[in-house]
């Protein structure tokens, strides 16, 4: 029997910001108000992430430039990791570096081989201000690094170089969701 609500069940689905939107390329501000608005934002993040069939979502991806992300992501052993982190800091990213397929809800339909560490630790607080430490390996470590990047104003193509970067940005410019005269540089 479930004693708590399903994350996102009371949230509303918000519009996703796409690559080129300035909010995705600006470092997010720390959360200072731990009231009902933060709880509502976290619910909306979960609802939006689930509607988009994602495994993680940062607040700036729905146009809110605050340091918050949510996740519902498996690791390489298929263990489910579900939660949120407020004011996170990536405190460890180590181990072997793996190039693996990476996508993003702000670049729907695109994917590129992106290098990430196989182990990551993020520390922050919960929506109630309680300290939280999240440790991940494999795919979940990739998720933690990806969402932490978003809060710093980075998207995964920023981690690419050479032909991978050029191919991804070319595909993004041609995508049906592409808007505005951004160059992807």
MARBA-3410 file (N, C-alpha, C, O; in Angstrom, 1 decimal):
185
0.8,-1.2,0.0,0.0,0.0,0.0,0.9,1.3,0.0,1.9,1.3,0.7 ~ 0.5,2.2,-0.8,1.3,3.5,-0.9,0.8,4.5,0.1,-0.4,4.7,0.2 ~ 1.8,5.0,0.9,1.5,6.0,1.9,1.7,7.4,1.5,1.3,8.3,2.2 ~ 2.2,7.6,0.3,2.5,9.0,-0.1,2.0,9.1,-1.6,2.0,8.1,-2.3 ~ 1.8,10.3,-2.0,1.3,10.5,-3.4,2.4,10.2,-4.4,3.5,10.3,-4.1
1.9,9.8,-5.6,2.8,9.6,-6.7,3.4,11.0,-7.1,2.6,11.9,-7.3 ~ 4.8,11.1,-7.2,5.3,12.4,-7.6,4.7,12.9,-8.9,4.6,12.1,-9.9 ~ 4.3,14.1,-8.9,3.8,14.7,-10.1,2.3,14.6,-10.3,1.7,15.2,-11.2 ~ 1.7,13.8,-9.4,0.2,13.5,-9.6,-0.6,14.8,-9.4,-1.7,14.8,-9.9 ~ -0.1,15.7,-8.6,-0.8,17.0,-8.4,-0.2,18.1,-9.2,-0.7,19.3,-9.1
0.8,17.8,-10.0,1.5,18.9,-10.8,0.8,19.1,-12.1,-0.1,18.4,-12.6 ~ 1.2,20.2,-12.7,0.7,20.5,-14.1,1.9,20.5,-15.1,3.0,20.8,-14.7 ~ 1.5,20.0,-16.2,2.5,19.9,-17.3,2.8,21.3,-17.8,1.9,22.0,-18.3 ~ 4.1,21.7,-17.8,4.5,23.0,-18.3,5.2,22.8,-19.7,5.7,21.8,-20.0 ~ 5.3,23.9,-20.4,6.0,24.0,-21.7,7.5,23.8,-21.5,8.1,24.3,-20.6
8.0,23.0,-22.4,9.5,22.7,-22.3,10.2,23.8,-23.1,9.8,24.1,-24.2 ~ 11.3,24.2,-22.6,12.2,25.2,-23.3,13.1,24.4,-24.1,13.6,23.4,-23.7 ~ 13.4,24.9,-25.3,14.2,24.2,-26.3,15.5,24.8,-26.5,15.7,26.0,-26.1 ~ 16.5,24.0,-27.0,17.8,24.5,-27.2,17.8,25.9,-27.9,17.1,26.1,-28.9 ~ 18.6,26.8,-27.4,18.7,28.2,-27.9,17.9,29.1,-27.0,18.2,30.3,-27.1
17.0,28.7,-26.2,16.3,29.5,-25.3,17.4,30.0,-24.2,18.1,29.2,-23.7 ~ 17.5,31.4,-24.0,18.5,31.9,-23.1,18.4,31.3,-21.7,19.5,31.2,-21.1 ~ 17.3,30.9,-21.2,17.2,30.3,-19.9,18.0,29.1,-19.7,18.5,28.7,-18.6 ~ 18.2,28.3,-20.8,19.0,27.1,-20.8,20.5,27.4,-20.8,21.3,26.5,-20.5 ~ 20.9,28.6,-21.1,22.3,28.9,-21.2,22.7,29.9,-20.2,23.7,30.6,-20.3
22.0,30.0,-19.1,22.3,30.9,-18.0,22.3,30.1,-16.7,21.5,29.2,-16.4 ~ 23.3,30.4,-15.8,23.4,29.7,-14.5,22.2,30.0,-13.7,21.7,31.2,-13.7 ~ 21.6,29.0,-13.0,20.4,29.2,-12.2,20.7,29.8,-10.9,21.8,29.6,-10.3 ~ 19.7,30.4,-10.3,19.8,31.0,-9.0,19.5,30.0,-7.9,18.7,29.1,-8.1 ~ 20.1,30.2,-6.7,19.8,29.3,-5.6,18.4,29.5,-5.1,17.8,30.6,-5.2
17.8,28.5,-4.6,16.4,28.5,-4.0,16.6,29.1,-2.6,17.4,28.7,-1.8 ~ 15.8,30.1,-2.3,15.8,30.7,-1.0,14.5,30.6,-0.3,14.4,30.7,1.0 ~ 13.4,30.4,-1.0,12.1,30.2,-0.4,11.7,28.8,-0.5,11.4,28.2,-1.5 ~ 11.5,28.2,0.7,11.2,26.8,0.8,9.7,26.6,1.1,9.4,25.6,1.9 ~ 8.9,27.4,0.6,7.5,27.4,0.9,6.7,26.5,-0.1,7.3,25.7,-0.9
5.4,26.8,-0.2,4.5,26.0,-1.1,4.8,26.2,-2.6,4.6,25.2,-3.3 ~ 5.4,27.3,-3.0,5.7,27.5,-4.4,6.8,26.5,-4.8,6.8,26.0,-5.9 ~ 7.8,26.2,-3.9,8.8,25.2,-4.3,8.2,23.8,-4.4,8.5,23.1,-5.3 ~ 7.3,23.4,-3.5,6.6,22.1,-3.6,5.8,22.0,-4.9,5.8,21.0,-5.5 ~ 5.2,23.1,-5.3,4.4,23.1,-6.5,5.3,23.0,-7.7,5.0,22.3,-8.6
6.5,23.7,-7.7,7.4,23.6,-8.8,7.9,22.1,-8.9,8.0,21.6,-10.0 ~ 8.3,21.5,-7.8,8.7,20.1,-7.9,7.7,19.2,-8.4,8.0,18.3,-9.2 ~ 6.4,19.4,-8.0,5.3,18.6,-8.6,5.2,18.8,-10.1,5.0,17.9,-10.9 ~ 5.3,20.1,-10.5,5.2,20.4,-11.9,6.4,19.8,-12.7,6.2,19.3,-13.8 ~ 7.6,19.8,-12.1,8.7,19.2,-12.8,8.5,17.7,-13.0,8.7,17.2,-14.1
8.0,17.0,-12.0,7.7,15.6,-12.1,6.6,15.3,-13.2,6.8,14.5,-14.1 ~ 5.5,16.1,-13.2,4.5,15.9,-14.1,5.0,16.2,-15.5,4.6,15.4,-16.5 ~ 5.8,17.2,-15.7,6.3,17.5,-17.1,7.3,16.4,-17.5,7.3,16.0,-18.7 ~ 8.2,16.0,-16.6,9.1,15.0,-17.0,8.4,13.7,-17.4,8.8,13.1,-18.4 ~ 7.4,13.3,-16.6,6.7,12.0,-17.0,5.9,12.2,-18.3,5.9,11.2,-19.1
5.3,13.3,-18.5,4.6,13.6,-19.8,5.5,13.5,-21.0,5.1,13.0,-22.0 ~ 6.8,13.9,-20.8,7.7,13.9,-21.9,8.5,12.6,-21.9,9.4,12.5,-22.8 ~ 8.2,11.7,-21.0,8.9,10.4,-21.0,10.4,10.5,-20.7,11.2,9.9,-21.4 ~ 10.8,11.4,-19.8,12.2,11.6,-19.5,12.6,10.9,-18.2,11.7,10.3,-17.5 ~ 13.8,11.0,-17.8,14.3,10.4,-16.6,14.9,11.5,-15.6,15.3,11.2,-14.5
14.9,12.7,-16.1,15.4,13.8,-15.2,14.9,15.1,-15.9,14.7,15.2,-17.1 ~ 14.8,16.1,-15.0,14.3,17.5,-15.6,14.8,18.5,-14.6,14.6,18.5,-13.4 ~ 15.4,19.6,-15.1,15.9,20.7,-14.4,14.9,21.8,-14.5,14.2,22.0,-15.5 ~ 14.8,22.7,-13.5,13.8,23.8,-13.5,13.9,24.7,-14.6,12.9,25.2,-15.2 ~ 15.1,25.0,-15.1,15.3,26.0,-16.2,14.7,25.4,-17.5,14.5,26.1,-18.4
14.5,24.1,-17.6,14.0,23.5,-18.8,12.5,23.8,-18.9,11.9,23.6,-20.0 ~ 11.9,24.3,-17.9,10.5,24.7,-18.0,10.4,26.3,-17.7,9.4,26.8,-17.4 ~ 11.6,26.9,-17.9,11.6,28.3,-17.8,11.8,29.0,-16.4,11.7,30.2,-16.3 ~ 12.1,28.1,-15.4,12.3,28.6,-14.1,13.7,28.6,-13.7,14.3,27.5,-13.5 ~ 14.4,29.7,-13.6,15.9,29.7,-13.4,16.3,29.5,-12.0,17.1,30.3,-11.4
15.8,28.4,-11.4,16.2,28.0,-10.0,16.9,26.7,-10.0,16.8,25.9,-10.8 ~ 17.8,26.5,-8.9,18.6,25.3,-8.8,17.8,24.2,-8.2,17.9,23.9,-7.0 ~ 17.0,23.5,-9.1,16.2,22.4,-8.7,16.2,21.4,-9.8,16.0,21.8,-11.0 ~ 16.3,20.1,-9.5,16.0,19.1,-10.5,15.3,17.9,-9.9,15.4,17.7,-8.7 ~ 14.6,17.2,-10.7,13.9,15.9,-10.3,14.5,14.8,-11.2,15.0,15.0,-12.3
14.3,13.6,-10.7,14.7,12.4,-11.5,13.9,11.2,-11.1,13.4,11.1,-10.0 ~ 13.8,10.3,-12.1,13.2,9.0,-11.9,14.0,8.1,-12.9,13.5,8.0,-14.1 ~ 15.1,7.6,-12.5,16.1,7.1,-13.4,16.7,5.8,-12.9,17.0,5.7,-11.7 ~ 16.8,4.8,-13.8,17.5,3.6,-13.4,19.0,3.7,-13.5,19.5,4.6,-14.2 ~ 19.7,2.9,-12.7,21.1,2.8,-12.9,21.4,1.6,-13.8,20.5,1.0,-14.4
22.6,1.2,-14.0,23.0,0.1,-14.9,22.5,-1.2,-14.4,22.4,-2.2,-15.2 ~ 22.2,-1.4,-13.1,21.7,-2.6,-12.6,20.1,-2.6,-12.6,19.5,-3.5,-12.0 ~ 19.5,-1.6,-13.2,18.1,-1.4,-13.2,17.4,-1.1,-11.9,16.2,-1.3,-11.7 ~ 18.2,-0.6,-10.9,17.7,-0.1,-9.7,17.1,1.3,-10.0,17.8,2.1,-10.6 ~ 15.9,1.5,-9.5,15.2,2.8,-9.7,15.6,3.8,-8.7,15.7,3.6,-7.5
16.0,5.1,-9.1,16.3,6.2,-8.3,15.3,7.3,-8.5,15.1,7.7,-9.7 ~ 14.6,7.7,-7.5,13.4,8.6,-7.6,13.6,9.7,-6.6,13.7,9.4,-5.4 ~ 13.6,11.0,-7.0,13.6,12.0,-6.1,13.9,13.4,-6.7,13.7,13.6,-7.9 ~ 14.3,14.3,-5.9,14.5,15.7,-6.3,15.7,16.2,-5.5,16.1,15.6,-4.4 ~ 16.3,17.3,-6.0,17.4,17.9,-5.2,17.3,19.4,-5.4,17.2,19.9,-6.6
17.4,20.1,-4.4,17.3,21.6,-4.4,18.7,22.1,-4.0,19.4,21.6,-3.2 ~ 19.1,23.2,-4.8,20.5,23.8,-4.6,21.6,22.7,-4.7,22.5,22.7,-3.8 ~ 21.5,21.9,-5.7,22.6,20.8,-5.7,23.9,21.3,-6.2,24.1,22.3,-6.9 ~ 24.9,20.6,-5.7,26.3,20.7,-6.1,26.8,19.4,-6.5,26.6,18.4,-5.7 ~ 27.4,19.3,-7.7,28.0,18.0,-8.0,29.4,18.0,-7.3,30.3,18.7,-7.6
29.5,17.1,-6.2,30.6,17.1,-5.4,31.7,16.1,-5.8,32.8,16.2,-5.5 ~ 31.2,15.1,-6.6,32.1,14.1,-7.1,31.7,13.7,-8.5,30.5,13.5,-8.7 ~ 32.6,13.6,-9.4,32.4,13.0,-10.7,33.7,12.3,-11.0,34.7,13.0,-11.4 ~ 33.7,11.0,-10.9,35.0,10.3,-11.1,34.8,8.9,-11.6,33.7,8.5,-12.0 ~ 35.8,8.1,-11.5,35.7,6.8,-12.1,36.1,6.8,-13.6,36.8,7.8,-14.0
35.8,5.8,-14.3,36.1,5.8,-15.7,35.2,6.7,-16.5,34.1,6.9,-16.1 ~ 35.7,7.2,-17.6,34.9,8.0,-18.5,34.4,7.2,-19.6,35.1,6.4,-20.3 ~ 33.0,7.2,-19.7,32.4,6.4,-20.8,31.7,7.4,-21.7,31.1,8.3,-21.4 ~ 31.8,7.0,-23.0,31.0,7.7,-24.0,29.7,6.9,-24.3,29.8,5.8,-24.7 ~ 28.6,7.5,-24.0,27.4,6.8,-24.1,26.3,7.7,-24.8,26.5,9.0,-24.8
25.3,7.1,-25.3,24.2,8.0,-25.9,23.5,8.8,-24.9,23.2,8.4,-23.8 ~ 23.4,10.1,-25.2,22.7,11.0,-24.3,21.8,11.9,-25.1,22.1,12.4,-26.2 ~ 20.6,12.0,-24.5,19.6,12.9,-25.1,19.1,13.9,-24.1,19.7,14.0,-23.0 ~ 18.1,14.7,-24.5,17.7,15.8,-23.6,16.3,16.2,-24.0,16.0,16.2,-25.2 ~ 15.4,16.4,-23.0,14.1,16.8,-23.3,14.0,18.2,-24.0,13.0,18.5,-24.6
15.1,19.0,-23.9,15.1,20.3,-24.5,15.7,20.1,-25.9,15.9,21.2,-26.6 ~ 16.0,18.9,-26.4,16.5,18.6,-27.7,15.8,17.3,-28.2,16.5,16.4,-28.5 ~ 14.5,17.3,-28.2,13.7,16.1,-28.4,14.1,15.4,-29.7,14.2,16.0,-30.8 ~ 14.3,14.1,-29.6,14.6,13.3,-30.8,16.0,13.2,-31.2,16.4,12.5,-32.1 ~ 16.9,14.0,-30.5,18.3,14.0,-30.8,19.1,13.3,-29.7,18.7,13.2,-28.6
20.2,12.7,-30.1,21.1,12.0,-29.2,22.5,12.0,-29.8,22.7,12.0,-31.0 ~ 23.4,12.0,-28.9,24.8,12.0,-29.3,25.7,11.3,-28.2,25.4,11.3,-27.0 ~ 26.7,10.6,-28.7,27.7,10.0,-27.8,28.4,11.0,-27.0,29.2,11.8,-27.5 ~ 28.2,11.1,-25.7,28.7,12.1,-24.8,29.5,11.5,-23.7,29.1,10.5,-23.1 ~ 30.7,12.0,-23.4,31.5,11.5,-22.3,31.1,11.9,-21.0,30.8,13.1,-20.8
30.9,11.0,-20.1,30.6,11.3,-18.7,31.3,10.3,-17.8,31.6,9.2,-18.2 ~ 31.5,10.7,-16.5,32.1,9.8,-15.5,31.1,8.8,-15.2,29.9,9.0,-15.2 ~ 31.6,7.6,-14.7,30.7,6.5,-14.4,30.2,6.5,-12.9,29.4,5.7,-12.5 ~ 30.7,7.5,-12.2,30.3,7.7,-10.8,30.1,9.2,-10.5,30.9,10.0,-10.9 ~ 29.0,9.5,-9.8,28.8,10.9,-9.5,28.0,11.0,-8.1,27.3,10.1,-7.7
28.3,12.1,-7.4,27.6,12.4,-6.2,27.2,13.9,-6.3,27.9,14.8,-6.6 ~ 25.9,14.1,-5.9,25.4,15.4,-5.9,24.8,15.6,-4.4,24.2,14.8,-3.9 ~ 25.1,16.8,-3.9,24.6,17.1,-2.6,23.8,18.4,-2.6,24.1,19.3,-3.4 ~ 22.8,18.5,-1.8,21.9,19.7,-1.8,21.0,19.5,-0.6,21.3,18.9,0.4 ~ 19.8,19.9,-0.8,18.7,19.8,0.2,17.4,19.3,-0.5,17.3,19.4,-1.7
16.5,18.9,0.4,15.2,18.5,-0.1,14.3,19.8,-0.1,14.7,20.8,0.3 ~ 13.0,19.6,-0.5,12.1,20.8,-0.6,11.8,21.3,0.8,11.4,22.4,1.0 ~ 12.1,20.5,1.8,11.9,21.0,3.2,13.2,21.5,3.8,13.2,22.0,5.0 ~ 14.3,21.5,3.1,15.6,22.1,3.6,16.5,21.1,4.2,17.5,21.4,4.8 ~ 16.1,19.8,4.3,16.9,18.7,4.9,18.0,18.4,4.0,17.9,18.3,2.8
19.2,18.2,4.5,20.4,17.8,3.7,20.1,16.5,2.9,19.5,15.6,3.5 ~ 20.6,16.5,1.7,20.5,15.3,0.9,21.7,15.0,0.1,22.4,16.0,-0.4 ~ 22.1,13.8,0.0,23.3,13.4,-0.8,22.8,12.2,-1.7,22.3,11.2,-1.2 ~ 23.0,12.4,-3.0,22.6,11.4,-4.0,23.8,10.9,-4.6,24.6,11.6,-5.2 ~ 24.0,9.5,-4.6,25.2,8.9,-5.3,24.7,8.0,-6.4,23.7,7.3,-6.2
25.3,8.1,-7.5,24.9,7.3,-8.6,26.0,6.7,-9.4,27.2,7.2,-9.4 ~ 25.8,5.6,-10.1,26.7,5.0,-11.0,26.0,4.7,-12.3,24.8,4.7,-12.4 ~ 26.9,4.5,-13.3,26.3,4.2,-14.6,25.4,5.2,-15.2,25.7,6.4,-15.2 ~ 24.2,4.8,-15.7,23.3,5.7,-16.3,22.8,6.7,-15.3,22.5,7.9,-15.7 ~ 22.6,6.3,-14.1,22.1,7.3,-13.1,23.2,8.4,-12.8,22.9,9.6,-12.6
24.5,8.0,-12.8,25.5,9.0,-12.7,25.5,10.0,-13.9,25.7,11.2,-13.7 ~ 25.2,9.5,-15.1,25.1,10.3,-16.3,23.9,11.3,-16.0,24.1,12.5,-16.3 ~ 22.8,10.8,-15.5,21.7,11.7,-15.2,22.0,12.8,-14.2,21.7,14.0,-14.5 ~ 22.7,12.5,-13.2,23.1,13.5,-12.2,24.0,14.5,-12.8,23.8,15.7,-12.5 ~ 24.9,14.1,-13.6,25.8,15.1,-14.2,25.1,15.9,-15.3,25.3,17.2,-15.3
24.2,15.3,-16.0,23.4,16.0,-17.0,22.5,17.1,-16.4,22.5,18.3,-16.8 ~ 21.8,16.7,-15.3,20.9,17.7,-14.7,21.7,18.8,-14.0,21.3,20.0,-14.0 ~ 22.8,18.4,-13.4,23.7,19.5,-12.7,24.2,20.4,-13.8,24.3,21.6,-13.5 ~ 24.6,19.9,-15.0,25.0,20.8,-16.1,23.9,21.8,-16.4,24.2,23.0,-16.6 ~ 22.7,21.4,-16.5,21.6,22.3,-16.8,21.5,23.5,-15.9,21.4,24.6,-16.3
21.7,23.2,-14.6,21.7,24.3,-13.6,22.8,25.3,-13.7,22.8,26.4,-13.2 ~ 23.9,24.9,-14.4,25.0,25.7,-14.7,24.9,26.4,-16.0,25.8,27.2,-16.4 ~ 23.8,26.2,-16.7,23.6,26.8,-18.0,24.2,26.0,-19.2,24.5,26.6,-20.2 ~ 24.4,24.7,-19.0,25.0,23.9,-20.0,24.0,22.9,-20.5,23.2,22.4,-19.7 ~ 24.1,22.6,-21.8,23.3,21.5,-22.4,24.3,20.5,-22.9,25.5,20.8,-23.2
23.9,19.2,-23.1,24.9,18.2,-23.5,25.7,18.5,-24.7,26.9,18.1,-24.8 ~ 25.2,19.2,-25.8,26.1,19.5,-26.9,27.3,20.4,-26.5,28.3,20.4,-27.2 ~ 27.2,21.1,-25.4,28.3,21.9,-24.9,29.5,21.0,-24.5,30.6,21.4,-24.5 ~ 29.2,19.7,-24.2,30.2,18.7,-23.9,30.8,18.0,-25.1,31.8,17.2,-25.0 ~ 30.2,18.3,-26.3,30.7,17.6,-27.5,31.7,18.4,-28.2,31.9,19.6,-28.0
32.5,17.8,-29.1,33.4,18.5,-29.9,33.5,17.9,-31.3,32.9,16.8,-31.5 ~ 34.1,18.5,-32.2,34.3,18.0,-33.5,33.1,17.6,-34.2,32.1,18.3,-34.2 ~ 33.1,16.5,-35.0,32.0,16.1,-35.8,30.7,15.8,-35.0,29.6,16.0,-35.5 ~ 30.9,15.3,-33.8,29.7,15.0,-32.9,28.9,16.3,-32.6,27.7,16.3,-32.7 ~ 29.7,17.3,-32.2,29.0,18.6,-31.9,28.4,19.2,-33.2,27.2,19.6,-33.2
29.1,19.2,-34.3,28.6,19.8,-35.5,27.4,19.0,-36.0,26.4,19.7,-36.4 ~ 27.4,17.7,-36.0,26.2,16.9,-36.4,25.0,17.2,-35.5,23.9,17.3,-36.0 ~ 25.2,17.2,-34.2,24.1,17.5,-33.3,23.5,18.8,-33.5,22.3,19.0,-33.5 ~ 24.3,19.9,-33.6,23.8,21.2,-33.8,23.1,21.4,-35.1,22.2,22.1,-35.2 ~ 23.7,20.7,-36.2,23.0,20.8,-37.5,21.6,20.2,-37.4,20.7,20.7,-37.9
21.5,19.0,-36.7,20.3,18.3,-36.6,19.3,19.2,-35.8,18.1,19.2,-36.1 ~ 19.8,19.9,-34.7,19.0,20.8,-33.9,18.4,21.9,-34.7,17.2,22.3,-34.6 ~ 19.2,22.5,-35.6,18.8,23.6,-36.4,17.7,23.2,-37.4,16.8,24.0,-37.7 ~ 17.7,21.9,-37.8,16.7,21.4,-38.8,15.5,20.8,-38.1,14.5,20.4,-38.7 ~ 15.5,20.6,-36.8,14.4,20.0,-36.0,13.2,20.8,-36.1,13.2,22.0,-36.2
12.0,20.1,-36.1,10.7,20.8,-36.2,10.5,21.7,-35.0,9.7,22.7,-35.1 ~ 11.1,21.5,-33.9,10.9,22.3,-32.7,11.8,23.5,-32.6,11.7,24.4,-31.8 ~ 12.8,23.6,-33.6,13.8,24.7,-33.6,13.1,26.0,-33.8,12.3,26.2,-34.7 ~ 13.4,27.0,-33.0,12.8,28.4,-33.2,13.9,29.4,-33.1,15.0,29.2,-32.4 ~ 13.7,30.5,-33.7,14.6,31.6,-33.6,15.9,31.5,-34.4,16.2,30.4,-34.9
16.6,32.5,-34.5,17.8,32.6,-35.3,19.1,32.2,-34.6,20.2,32.8,-34.8 ~ 19.0,31.2,-33.7,20.3,30.8,-33.0,21.2,30.0,-33.9,20.7,29.3,-34.9 ~ 22.4,30.1,-33.6,23.4,29.4,-34.5,24.0,28.1,-33.8,24.6,27.3,-34.5 ~ 23.7,28.0,-32.5,24.2,26.8,-31.8,25.7,26.9,-31.5,26.3,25.9,-31.2 ~ 26.3,28.1,-31.6,27.7,28.2,-31.4,28.0,28.3,-29.9,29.1,28.5,-29.5
END
